Amino acid sequence: MPVKHRSNLENQTRYFGTCIFYDLDNDKCGIHDARPEICKMFGYYEKLVCFRKPELATKPLPARLEDSIGILSVDFTWDYFK
C-alpha cells in the first residue's frame, strides 16, 4: 500500500468495528482490488448485512461458512501494525 494512502487511512477517525481499510472520507474500500473473500460477500448474504442497504442481504451463506467459529471480538486499529 502506498505510504500516502496508508497515512490517509491511519489518520481518519475510526468508529468501533470499522475496518481499518475502509476509507471513511471517500466512502469506499481502501483495498477494493485486493480485499478478502469475506469482504466481497459483505452486504449480500443474510448474516453479513450492511446497515446502509440491508435489503441487498438476501443470499444464504455458503455451507463452508455456515458453521461459525466465533465472532471478531477485537477492534483492529493501525496500532497493531506498527
PDB file of N, CA, C and O in Angstrom, chain B, residues numbered from 101:
ATOM      1  N   MET B 101       0.848  -1.165   0.000  1.00  0.00           N
ATOM      2  CA  MET B 101       0.000   0.000   0.000  1.00  0.00           C
ATOM      3  C   MET B 101       0.902   1.239   0.000  1.00  0.00           C
ATOM      4  O   MET B 101       1.832   1.328   0.801  1.00  0.00           O
ATOM      5  N   PRO B 102       0.632   2.179  -0.884  1.00  0.00           N
ATOM      6  CA  PRO B 102       1.436   3.401  -0.900  1.00  0.00           C
ATOM      7  C   PRO B 102       1.383   4.121   0.456  1.00  0.00           C
ATOM      8  O   PRO B 102       0.345   4.156   1.117  1.00  0.00           O
ATOM      9  N   VAL B 103       2.509   4.683   0.845  1.00  0.00           N
ATOM     10  CA  VAL B 103       2.629   5.338   2.146  1.00  0.00           C
ATOM     11  C   VAL B 103       1.584   6.442   2.310  1.00  0.00           C
ATOM     12  O   VAL B 103       0.970   6.557   3.371  1.00  0.00           O
ATOM     13  N   LYS B 104       1.380   7.235   1.295  1.00  0.00           N
ATOM     14  CA  LYS B 104       0.413   8.341   1.375  1.00  0.00           C
ATOM     15  C   LYS B 104      -0.997   7.810   1.619  1.00  0.00           C
ATOM     16  O   LYS B 104      -1.736   8.364   2.433  1.00  0.00           O
ATOM     17  N   HIS B 105      -1.366   6.754   0.927  1.00  0.00           N
ATOM     18  CA  HIS B 105      -2.701   6.161   1.077  1.00  0.00           C
ATOM     19  C   HIS B 105      -2.881   5.589   2.487  1.00  0.00           C
ATOM     20  O   HIS B 105      -3.906   5.809   3.132  1.00  0.00           O
ATOM     21  N   ARG B 106      -1.871   4.853   2.953  1.00  0.00           N
ATOM     22  CA  ARG B 106      -1.941   4.285   4.301  1.00  0.00           C
ATOM     23  C   ARG B 106      -2.026   5.396   5.348  1.00  0.00           C
ATOM     24  O   ARG B 106      -2.818   5.308   6.287  1.00  0.00           O
ATOM     25  N   SER B 107      -1.232   6.416   5.190  1.00  0.00           N
ATOM     26  CA  SER B 107      -1.238   7.535   6.126  1.00  0.00           C
ATOM     27  C   SER B 107      -2.616   8.186   6.174  1.00  0.00           C
ATOM     28  O   SER B 107      -3.101   8.539   7.249  1.00  0.00           O
ATOM     29  N   ASN B 108      -3.239   8.344   5.026  1.00  0.00           N
ATOM     30  CA  ASN B 108      -4.584   8.921   4.966  1.00  0.00           C
ATOM     31  C   ASN B 108      -5.568   8.056   5.741  1.00  0.00           C
ATOM     32  O   ASN B 108      -6.387   8.576   6.498  1.00  0.00           O
ATOM     33  N   LEU B 109      -5.495   6.733   5.559  1.00  0.00           N
ATOM     34  CA  LEU B 109      -6.400   5.830   6.279  1.00  0.00           C
ATOM     35  C   LEU B 109      -6.104   5.839   7.778  1.00  0.00           C
ATOM     36  O   LEU B 109      -7.029   5.811   8.590  1.00  0.00           O
ATOM     37  N   GLU B 110      -4.840   5.876   8.148  1.00  0.00           N
ATOM     38  CA  GLU B 110      -4.450   5.878   9.560  1.00  0.00           C
ATOM     39  C   GLU B 110      -4.960   7.115  10.294  1.00  0.00           C
ATOM     40  O   GLU B 110      -5.295   7.042  11.476  1.00  0.00           O
ATOM     41  N   ASN B 111      -5.020   8.230   9.612  1.00  0.00           N
ATOM     42  CA  ASN B 111      -5.387   9.494  10.257  1.00  0.00           C
ATOM     43  C   ASN B 111      -6.889   9.763  10.301  1.00  0.00           C
ATOM     44  O   ASN B 111      -7.317  10.774  10.859  1.00  0.00           O
ATOM     45  N   GLN B 112      -7.676   8.893   9.735  1.00  0.00           N
ATOM     46  CA  GLN B 112      -9.126   9.081   9.785  1.00  0.00           C
ATOM     47  C   GLN B 112      -9.670   8.661  11.151  1.00  0.00           C
ATOM     48  O   GLN B 112      -9.168   7.717  11.761  1.00  0.00           O
ATOM     49  N   THR B 113     -10.693   9.363  11.623  1.00  0.00           N
ATOM     50  CA  THR B 113     -11.350   8.988  12.865  1.00  0.00           C
ATOM     51  C   THR B 113     -12.109   7.698  12.620  1.00  0.00           C
ATOM     52  O   THR B 113     -12.903   7.611  11.683  1.00  0.00           O
ATOM     53  N   ARG B 114     -11.872   6.692  13.456  1.00  0.00           N
ATOM     54  CA  ARG B 114     -12.494   5.381  13.297  1.00  0.00           C
ATOM     55  C   ARG B 114     -13.613   5.183  14.306  1.00  0.00           C
ATOM     56  O   ARG B 114     -13.520   5.621  15.453  1.00  0.00           O
ATOM     57  N   TYR B 115     -14.649   4.530  13.874  1.00  0.00           N
ATOM     58  CA  TYR B 115     -15.713   4.092  14.766  1.00  0.00           C
ATOM     59  C   TYR B 115     -15.415   2.647  15.150  1.00  0.00           C
ATOM     60  O   TYR B 115     -14.866   1.902  14.338  1.00  0.00           O
ATOM     61  N   PHE B 116     -15.759   2.239  16.348  1.00  0.00           N
ATOM     62  CA  PHE B 116     -15.504   0.879  16.798  1.00  0.00           C
ATOM     63  C   PHE B 116     -16.099  -0.100  15.788  1.00  0.00           C
ATOM     64  O   PHE B 116     -17.260   0.024  15.398  1.00  0.00           O
ATOM     65  N   GLY B 117     -15.296  -1.067  15.375  1.00  0.00           N
ATOM     66  CA  GLY B 117     -15.758  -2.084  14.448  1.00  0.00           C
ATOM     67  C   GLY B 117     -15.623  -1.720  12.986  1.00  0.00           C
ATOM     68  O   GLY B 117     -15.946  -2.534  12.121  1.00  0.00           O
ATOM     69  N   THR B 118     -15.154  -0.516  12.683  1.00  0.00           N
ATOM     70  CA  THR B 118     -14.968  -0.112  11.291  1.00  0.00           C
ATOM     71  C   THR B 118     -13.656  -0.685  10.776  1.00  0.00           C
ATOM     72  O   THR B 118     -12.621  -0.546  11.428  1.00  0.00           O
ATOM     73  N   CYS B 119     -13.688  -1.307   9.650  1.00  0.00           N
ATOM     74  CA  CYS B 119     -12.485  -1.880   9.038  1.00  0.00           C
ATOM     75  C   CYS B 119     -11.429  -0.790   8.859  1.00  0.00           C
ATOM     76  O   CYS B 119     -11.739   0.318   8.422  1.00  0.00           O
ATOM     77  N   ILE B 120     -10.194  -1.112   9.196  1.00  0.00           N
ATOM     78  CA  ILE B 120      -9.128  -0.118   9.064  1.00  0.00           C
ATOM     79  C   ILE B 120      -8.847   0.244   7.607  1.00  0.00           C
ATOM     80  O   ILE B 120      -8.233   1.275   7.331  1.00  0.00           O
ATOM     81  N   PHE B 121      -9.285  -0.580   6.695  1.00  0.00           N
ATOM     82  CA  PHE B 121      -9.063  -0.299   5.281  1.00  0.00           C
ATOM     83  C   PHE B 121     -10.226   0.457   4.644  1.00  0.00           C
ATOM     84  O   PHE B 121     -10.168   0.809   3.466  1.00  0.00           O
ATOM     85  N   TYR B 122     -11.279   0.707   5.420  1.00  0.00           N
ATOM     86  CA  TYR B 122     -12.414   1.453   4.879  1.00  0.00           C
ATOM     87  C   TYR B 122     -12.081   2.940   4.886  1.00  0.00           C
ATOM     88  O   TYR B 122     -11.760   3.509   5.929  1.00  0.00           O
ATOM     89  N   ASP B 123     -12.160   3.553   3.732  1.00  0.00           N
ATOM     90  CA  ASP B 123     -11.857   4.967   3.579  1.00  0.00           C
ATOM     91  C   ASP B 123     -13.121   5.761   3.877  1.00  0.00           C
ATOM     92  O   ASP B 123     -13.986   5.919   3.015  1.00  0.00           O
ATOM     93  N   LEU B 124     -13.218   6.257   5.107  1.00  0.00           N
ATOM     94  CA  LEU B 124     -14.411   6.980   5.538  1.00  0.00           C
ATOM     95  C   LEU B 124     -14.588   8.298   4.788  1.00  0.00           C
ATOM     96  O   LEU B 124     -15.715   8.710   4.512  1.00  0.00           O
ATOM     97  N   ASP B 125     -13.492   8.951   4.460  1.00  0.00           N
ATOM     98  CA  ASP B 125     -13.575  10.241   3.763  1.00  0.00           C
ATOM     99  C   ASP B 125     -14.173  10.101   2.372  1.00  0.00           C
ATOM    100  O   ASP B 125     -14.916  10.971   1.916  1.00  0.00           O
ATOM    101  N   ASN B 126     -13.844   9.002   1.701  1.00  0.00           N
ATOM    102  CA  ASN B 126     -14.327   8.788   0.335  1.00  0.00           C
ATOM    103  C   ASN B 126     -15.435   7.745   0.249  1.00  0.00           C
ATOM    104  O   ASN B 126     -15.915   7.431  -0.840  1.00  0.00           O
ATOM    105  N   ASP B 127     -15.843   7.204   1.407  1.00  0.00           N
ATOM    106  CA  ASP B 127     -16.923   6.221   1.492  1.00  0.00           C
ATOM    107  C   ASP B 127     -16.704   5.031   0.559  1.00  0.00           C
ATOM    108  O   ASP B 127     -17.576   4.673  -0.234  1.00  0.00           O
ATOM    109  N   LYS B 128     -15.509   4.423   0.672  1.00  0.00           N
ATOM    110  CA  LYS B 128     -15.217   3.253  -0.161  1.00  0.00           C
ATOM    111  C   LYS B 128     -14.116   2.418   0.482  1.00  0.00           C
ATOM    112  O   LYS B 128     -13.424   2.868   1.395  1.00  0.00           O
ATOM    113  N   CYS B 129     -13.974   1.219  -0.005  1.00  0.00           N
ATOM    114  CA  CYS B 129     -12.933   0.311   0.473  1.00  0.00           C
ATOM    115  C   CYS B 129     -11.577   0.799  -0.019  1.00  0.00           C
ATOM    116  O   CYS B 129     -11.402   1.087  -1.203  1.00  0.00           O
ATOM    117  N   GLY B 130     -10.622   0.889   0.900  1.00  0.00           N
ATOM    118  CA  GLY B 130      -9.286   1.346   0.541  1.00  0.00           C
ATOM    119  C   GLY B 130      -8.427   0.284  -0.113  1.00  0.00           C
ATOM    120  O   GLY B 130      -7.368   0.593  -0.660  1.00  0.00           O
ATOM    121  N   ILE B 131      -8.875  -0.980  -0.064  1.00  0.00           N
ATOM    122  CA  ILE B 131      -8.118  -2.081  -0.687  1.00  0.00           C
ATOM    123  C   ILE B 131      -9.037  -2.901  -1.597  1.00  0.00           C
ATOM    124  O   ILE B 131      -8.894  -4.120  -1.696  1.00  0.00           O
ATOM    125  N   HIS B 132      -9.953  -2.243  -2.241  1.00  0.00           N
ATOM    126  CA  HIS B 132     -11.006  -2.910  -3.014  1.00  0.00           C
ATOM    127  C   HIS B 132     -10.468  -3.997  -3.940  1.00  0.00           C
ATOM    128  O   HIS B 132     -11.016  -5.099  -3.967  1.00  0.00           O
ATOM    129  N   ASP B 133      -9.439  -3.724  -4.678  1.00  0.00           N
ATOM    130  CA  ASP B 133      -8.905  -4.708  -5.643  1.00  0.00           C
ATOM    131  C   ASP B 133      -8.258  -5.914  -4.974  1.00  0.00           C
ATOM    132  O   ASP B 133      -8.151  -6.973  -5.591  1.00  0.00           O
ATOM    133  N   ALA B 134      -7.823  -5.773  -3.719  1.00  0.00           N
ATOM    134  CA  ALA B 134      -7.139  -6.868  -3.021  1.00  0.00           C
ATOM    135  C   ALA B 134      -7.916  -7.356  -1.803  1.00  0.00           C
ATOM    136  O   ALA B 134      -7.366  -8.069  -0.964  1.00  0.00           O
ATOM    137  N   ARG B 135      -9.179  -6.980  -1.700  1.00  0.00           N
ATOM    138  CA  ARG B 135      -9.948  -7.336  -0.495  1.00  0.00           C
ATOM    139  C   ARG B 135     -10.187  -8.837  -0.403  1.00  0.00           C
ATOM    140  O   ARG B 135     -10.275  -9.518  -1.425  1.00  0.00           O
ATOM    141  N   PRO B 136     -10.292  -9.359   0.826  1.00  0.00           N
ATOM    142  CA  PRO B 136     -10.521 -10.796   1.012  1.00  0.00           C
ATOM    143  C   PRO B 136     -11.938 -11.214   0.630  1.00  0.00           C
ATOM    144  O   PRO B 136     -12.827 -10.374   0.485  1.00  0.00           O
ATOM    145  N   GLU B 137     -12.136 -12.503   0.472  1.00  0.00           N
ATOM    146  CA  GLU B 137     -13.430 -13.045   0.043  1.00  0.00           C
ATOM    147  C   GLU B 137     -14.575 -12.612   0.955  1.00  0.00           C
ATOM    148  O   GLU B 137     -15.658 -12.294   0.465  1.00  0.00           O
ATOM    149  N   ILE B 138     -14.359 -12.594   2.268  1.00  0.00           N
ATOM    150  CA  ILE B 138     -15.429 -12.240   3.186  1.00  0.00           C
ATOM    151  C   ILE B 138     -15.905 -10.810   2.936  1.00  0.00           C
ATOM    152  O   ILE B 138     -17.089 -10.515   3.100  1.00  0.00           O
ATOM    153  N   CYS B 139     -15.006  -9.935   2.549  1.00  0.00           N
ATOM    154  CA  CYS B 139     -15.382  -8.556   2.233  1.00  0.00           C
ATOM    155  C   CYS B 139     -16.211  -8.487   0.954  1.00  0.00           C
ATOM    156  O   CYS B 139     -17.121  -7.666   0.842  1.00  0.00           O
ATOM    157  N   LYS B 140     -15.894  -9.347  -0.004  1.00  0.00           N
ATOM    158  CA  LYS B 140     -16.668  -9.389  -1.248  1.00  0.00           C
ATOM    159  C   LYS B 140     -18.089  -9.851  -0.983  1.00  0.00           C
ATOM    160  O   LYS B 140     -19.014  -9.476  -1.704  1.00  0.00           O
ATOM    161  N   MET B 141     -18.265 -10.668   0.056  1.00  0.00           N
ATOM    162  CA  MET B 141     -19.580 -11.214   0.394  1.00  0.00           C
ATOM    163  C   MET B 141     -20.401 -10.253   1.248  1.00  0.00           C
ATOM    164  O   MET B 141     -21.628 -10.337   1.279  1.00  0.00           O
ATOM    165  N   PHE B 142     -19.726  -9.347   1.936  1.00  0.00           N
ATOM    166  CA  PHE B 142     -20.389  -8.447   2.878  1.00  0.00           C
ATOM    167  C   PHE B 142     -21.475  -7.624   2.189  1.00  0.00           C
ATOM    168  O   PHE B 142     -21.249  -7.006   1.148  1.00  0.00           O
ATOM    169  N   GLY B 143     -22.642  -7.634   2.791  1.00  0.00           N
ATOM    170  CA  GLY B 143     -23.758  -6.857   2.275  1.00  0.00           C
ATOM    171  C   GLY B 143     -24.707  -7.633   1.376  1.00  0.00           C
ATOM    172  O   GLY B 143     -25.805  -7.161   1.081  1.00  0.00           O
ATOM    173  N   TYR B 144     -24.296  -8.822   0.938  1.00  0.00           N
ATOM    174  CA  TYR B 144     -25.117  -9.602   0.021  1.00  0.00           C
ATOM    175  C   TYR B 144     -25.629 -10.909   0.634  1.00  0.00           C
ATOM    176  O   TYR B 144     -26.477 -11.583   0.048  1.00  0.00           O
ATOM    177  N   TYR B 145     -25.116 -11.259   1.798  1.00  0.00           N
ATOM    178  CA  TYR B 145     -25.500 -12.513   2.452  1.00  0.00           C
ATOM    179  C   TYR B 145     -26.238 -12.217   3.756  1.00  0.00           C
ATOM    180  O   TYR B 145     -25.936 -11.244   4.447  1.00  0.00           O
ATOM    181  N   GLU B 146     -27.204 -13.066   4.079  1.00  0.00           N
ATOM    182  CA  GLU B 146     -28.104 -12.839   5.204  1.00  0.00           C
ATOM    183  C   GLU B 146     -27.389 -12.524   6.516  1.00  0.00           C
ATOM    184  O   GLU B 146     -27.856 -11.677   7.277  1.00  0.00           O
ATOM    185  N   LYS B 147     -26.290 -13.171   6.790  1.00  0.00           N
ATOM    186  CA  LYS B 147     -25.591 -12.960   8.057  1.00  0.00           C
ATOM    187  C   LYS B 147     -24.465 -11.945   7.963  1.00  0.00           C
ATOM    188  O   LYS B 147     -23.706 -11.769   8.916  1.00  0.00           O
ATOM    189  N   LEU B 148     -24.351 -11.285   6.835  1.00  0.00           N
ATOM    190  CA  LEU B 148     -23.334 -10.255   6.632  1.00  0.00           C
ATOM    191  C   LEU B 148     -24.006  -8.970   6.136  1.00  0.00           C
ATOM    192  O   LEU B 148     -23.622  -8.408   5.110  1.00  0.00           O
ATOM    193  N   VAL B 149     -24.991  -8.531   6.869  1.00  0.00           N
ATOM    194  CA  VAL B 149     -25.832  -7.399   6.461  1.00  0.00           C
ATOM    195  C   VAL B 149     -25.102  -6.070   6.622  1.00  0.00           C
ATOM    196  O   VAL B 149     -24.463  -5.827   7.646  1.00  0.00           O
ATOM    197  N   CYS B 150     -25.197  -5.227   5.626  1.00  0.00           N
ATOM    198  CA  CYS B 150     -24.664  -3.876   5.695  1.00  0.00           C
ATOM    199  C   CYS B 150     -25.785  -2.954   6.162  1.00  0.00           C
ATOM    200  O   CYS B 150     -26.898  -3.014   5.639  1.00  0.00           O
ATOM    201  N   PHE B 151     -25.498  -2.107   7.139  1.00  0.00           N
ATOM    202  CA  PHE B 151     -26.527  -1.222   7.673  1.00  0.00           C
ATOM    203  C   PHE B 151     -27.012  -0.201   6.655  1.00  0.00           C
ATOM    204  O   PHE B 151     -28.102   0.351   6.810  1.00  0.00           O
ATOM    205  N   ARG B 152     -26.233   0.059   5.626  1.00  0.00           N
ATOM    206  CA  ARG B 152     -26.633   1.062   4.635  1.00  0.00           C
ATOM    207  C   ARG B 152     -27.685   0.546   3.656  1.00  0.00           C
ATOM    208  O   ARG B 152     -28.588   1.282   3.257  1.00  0.00           O
ATOM    209  N   LYS B 153     -27.558  -0.726   3.274  1.00  0.00           N
ATOM    210  CA  LYS B 153     -28.517  -1.309   2.329  1.00  0.00           C
ATOM    211  C   LYS B 153     -28.868  -2.724   2.763  1.00  0.00           C
ATOM    212  O   LYS B 153     -28.487  -3.685   2.096  1.00  0.00           O
ATOM    213  N   PRO B 154     -29.590  -2.866   3.872  1.00  0.00           N
ATOM    214  CA  PRO B 154     -29.894  -4.204   4.385  1.00  0.00           C
ATOM    215  C   PRO B 154     -30.738  -5.041   3.428  1.00  0.00           C
ATOM    216  O   PRO B 154     -30.717  -6.269   3.507  1.00  0.00           O
ATOM    217  N   GLU B 155     -31.463  -4.415   2.545  1.00  0.00           N
ATOM    218  CA  GLU B 155     -32.322  -5.150   1.607  1.00  0.00           C
ATOM    219  C   GLU B 155     -31.537  -5.987   0.599  1.00  0.00           C
ATOM    220  O   GLU B 155     -32.104  -6.882  -0.027  1.00  0.00           O
ATOM    221  N   LEU B 156     -30.254  -5.713   0.432  1.00  0.00           N
ATOM    222  CA  LEU B 156     -29.430  -6.477  -0.507  1.00  0.00           C
ATOM    223  C   LEU B 156     -28.975  -7.820   0.052  1.00  0.00           C
ATOM    224  O   LEU B 156     -28.581  -8.701  -0.712  1.00  0.00           O
ATOM    225  N   ALA B 157     -29.022  -7.990   1.366  1.00  0.00           N
ATOM    226  CA  ALA B 157     -28.520  -9.208   2.017  1.00  0.00           C
ATOM    227  C   ALA B 157     -29.564 -10.312   1.960  1.00  0.00           C
ATOM    228  O   ALA B 157     -30.273 -10.558   2.935  1.00  0.00           O
ATOM    229  N   THR B 158     -29.654 -10.972   0.815  1.00  0.00           N
ATOM    230  CA  THR B 158     -30.690 -11.987   0.599  1.00  0.00           C
ATOM    231  C   THR B 158     -30.142 -13.400   0.392  1.00  0.00           C
ATOM    232  O   THR B 158     -30.904 -14.363   0.480  1.00  0.00           O
ATOM    233  N   LYS B 159     -28.871 -13.549   0.125  1.00  0.00           N
ATOM    234  CA  LYS B 159     -28.309 -14.875  -0.153  1.00  0.00           C
ATOM    235  C   LYS B 159     -27.986 -15.606   1.146  1.00  0.00           C
ATOM    236  O   LYS B 159     -27.522 -14.990   2.106  1.00  0.00           O
ATOM    237  N   PRO B 160     -28.229 -16.920   1.184  1.00  0.00           N
ATOM    238  CA  PRO B 160     -27.790 -17.686   2.361  1.00  0.00           C
ATOM    239  C   PRO B 160     -26.271 -17.863   2.297  1.00  0.00           C
ATOM    240  O   PRO B 160     -25.687 -17.914   1.215  1.00  0.00           O
ATOM    241  N   LEU B 161     -25.648 -17.955   3.460  1.00  0.00           N
ATOM    242  CA  LEU B 161     -24.197 -18.173   3.487  1.00  0.00           C
ATOM    243  C   LEU B 161     -23.852 -19.522   2.876  1.00  0.00           C
ATOM    244  O   LEU B 161     -24.602 -20.484   3.041  1.00  0.00           O
ATOM    245  N   PRO B 162     -22.731 -19.607   2.173  1.00  0.00           N
ATOM    246  CA  PRO B 162     -22.280 -20.902   1.667  1.00  0.00           C
ATOM    247  C   PRO B 162     -22.071 -21.875   2.833  1.00  0.00           C
ATOM    248  O   PRO B 162     -21.709 -21.455   3.932  1.00  0.00           O
ATOM    249  N   ALA B 163     -22.292 -23.144   2.601  1.00  0.00           N
ATOM    250  CA  ALA B 163     -22.213 -24.162   3.656  1.00  0.00           C
ATOM    251  C   ALA B 163     -20.872 -24.125   4.390  1.00  0.00           C
ATOM    252  O   ALA B 163     -20.827 -24.356   5.599  1.00  0.00           O
ATOM    253  N   ARG B 164     -19.796 -23.843   3.686  1.00  0.00           N
ATOM    254  CA  ARG B 164     -18.475 -23.836   4.314  1.00  0.00           C
ATOM    255  C   ARG B 164     -18.324 -22.720   5.342  1.00  0.00           C
ATOM    256  O   ARG B 164     -17.421 -22.771   6.177  1.00  0.00           O
ATOM    257  N   LEU B 165     -19.186 -21.723   5.293  1.00  0.00           N
ATOM    258  CA  LEU B 165     -19.124 -20.614   6.243  1.00  0.00           C
ATOM    259  C   LEU B 165     -20.231 -20.673   7.279  1.00  0.00           C
ATOM    260  O   LEU B 165     -20.242 -19.886   8.225  1.00  0.00           O
ATOM    261  N   GLU B 166     -21.150 -21.590   7.109  1.00  0.00           N
ATOM    262  CA  GLU B 166     -22.320 -21.658   7.984  1.00  0.00           C
ATOM    263  C   GLU B 166     -21.951 -21.973   9.430  1.00  0.00           C
ATOM    264  O   GLU B 166     -22.556 -21.424  10.350  1.00  0.00           O
ATOM    265  N   ASP B 167     -20.963 -22.851   9.648  1.00  0.00           N
ATOM    266  CA  ASP B 167     -20.546 -23.195  10.999  1.00  0.00           C
ATOM    267  C   ASP B 167     -19.491 -22.203  11.470  1.00  0.00           C
ATOM    268  O   ASP B 167     -18.297 -22.380  11.229  1.00  0.00           O
ATOM    269  N   SER B 168     -19.945 -21.179  12.131  1.00  0.00           N
ATOM    270  CA  SER B 168     -19.068 -20.113  12.587  1.00  0.00           C
ATOM    271  C   SER B 168     -18.159 -20.609  13.706  1.00  0.00           C
ATOM    272  O   SER B 168     -18.558 -21.436  14.526  1.00  0.00           O
ATOM    273  N   ILE B 169     -16.939 -20.096  13.728  1.00  0.00           N
ATOM    274  CA  ILE B 169     -16.018 -20.449  14.806  1.00  0.00           C
ATOM    275  C   ILE B 169     -16.012 -19.368  15.878  1.00  0.00           C
ATOM    276  O   ILE B 169     -15.250 -19.457  16.841  1.00  0.00           O
ATOM    277  N   GLY B 170     -16.831 -18.374  15.728  1.00  0.00           N
ATOM    278  CA  GLY B 170     -16.908 -17.298  16.710  1.00  0.00           C
ATOM    279  C   GLY B 170     -17.091 -15.962  16.031  1.00  0.00           C
ATOM    280  O   GLY B 170     -17.317 -15.885  14.823  1.00  0.00           O
ATOM    281  N   ILE B 171     -16.990 -14.921  16.815  1.00  0.00           N
ATOM    282  CA  ILE B 171     -17.111 -13.591  16.256  1.00  0.00           C
ATOM    283  C   ILE B 171     -15.829 -12.820  16.526  1.00  0.00           C
ATOM    284  O   ILE B 171     -15.081 -13.141  17.450  1.00  0.00           O
ATOM    285  N   LEU B 172     -15.586 -11.820  15.726  1.00  0.00           N
ATOM    286  CA  LEU B 172     -14.419 -10.983  15.909  1.00  0.00           C
ATOM    287  C   LEU B 172     -14.654 -10.103  17.131  1.00  0.00           C
ATOM    288  O   LEU B 172     -15.570  -9.281  17.150  1.00  0.00           O
ATOM    289  N   SER B 173     -13.832 -10.282  18.135  1.00  0.00           N
ATOM    290  CA  SER B 173     -14.040  -9.535  19.375  1.00  0.00           C
ATOM    291  C   SER B 173     -12.970  -8.474  19.597  1.00  0.00           C
ATOM    292  O   SER B 173     -12.949  -7.818  20.639  1.00  0.00           O
ATOM    293  N   VAL B 174     -12.088  -8.305  18.627  1.00  0.00           N
ATOM    294  CA  VAL B 174     -11.047  -7.294  18.734  1.00  0.00           C
ATOM    295  C   VAL B 174     -11.292  -6.257  17.658  1.00  0.00           C
ATOM    296  O   VAL B 174     -11.542  -6.596  16.502  1.00  0.00           O
ATOM    297  N   ASP B 175     -11.221  -5.011  18.035  1.00  0.00           N
ATOM    298  CA  ASP B 175     -11.343  -3.940  17.064  1.00  0.00           C
ATOM    299  C   ASP B 175      -9.939  -3.587  16.599  1.00  0.00           C
ATOM    300  O   ASP B 175      -9.226  -2.863  17.294  1.00  0.00           O
ATOM    301  N   PHE B 176      -9.530  -4.081  15.444  1.00  0.00           N
ATOM    302  CA  PHE B 176      -8.188  -3.840  14.951  1.00  0.00           C
ATOM    303  C   PHE B 176      -8.014  -2.388  14.556  1.00  0.00           C
ATOM    304  O   PHE B 176      -8.878  -1.791  13.914  1.00  0.00           O
ATOM    305  N   THR B 177      -6.885  -1.836  14.951  1.00  0.00           N
ATOM    306  CA  THR B 177      -6.528  -0.479  14.593  1.00  0.00           C
ATOM    307  C   THR B 177      -5.144  -0.503  13.950  1.00  0.00           C
ATOM    308  O   THR B 177      -4.478  -1.538  13.943  1.00  0.00           O
ATOM    309  N   TRP B 178      -4.717   0.625  13.418  1.00  0.00           N
ATOM    310  CA  TRP B 178      -3.402   0.677  12.782  1.00  0.00           C
ATOM    311  C   TRP B 178      -2.289   0.464  13.795  1.00  0.00           C
ATOM    312  O   TRP B 178      -1.182   0.087  13.411  1.00  0.00           O
ATOM    313  N   ASP B 179      -2.549   0.693  15.072  1.00  0.00           N
ATOM    314  CA  ASP B 179      -1.528   0.471  16.103  1.00  0.00           C
ATOM    315  C   ASP B 179      -1.040  -0.967  16.142  1.00  0.00           C
ATOM    316  O   ASP B 179       0.098  -1.221  16.538  1.00  0.00           O
ATOM    317  N   TYR B 180      -1.878  -1.910  15.740  1.00  0.00           N
ATOM    318  CA  TYR B 180      -1.488  -3.325  15.740  1.00  0.00           C
ATOM    319  C   TYR B 180      -0.399  -3.614  14.688  1.00  0.00           C
ATOM    320  O   TYR B 180       0.278  -4.639  14.763  1.00  0.00           O
ATOM    321  N   PHE B 181      -0.238  -2.725  13.729  1.00  0.00           N
ATOM    322  CA  PHE B 181       0.673  -2.965  12.606  1.00  0.00           C
ATOM    323  C   PHE B 181       1.908  -2.079  12.626  1.00  0.00           C
ATOM    324  O   PHE B 181       2.617  -1.973  11.625  1.00  0.00           O
ATOM    325  N   LYS B 182       2.164  -1.447  13.752  1.00  0.00           N
ATOM    326  CA  LYS B 182       3.340  -0.568  13.852  1.00  0.00           C
ATOM    327  C   LYS B 182       4.463  -1.272  14.559  1.00  0.00           C
ATOM    328  O   LYS B 182       5.536  -0.696  14.740  1.00  0.00           O
TER     329      LYS B 182
END
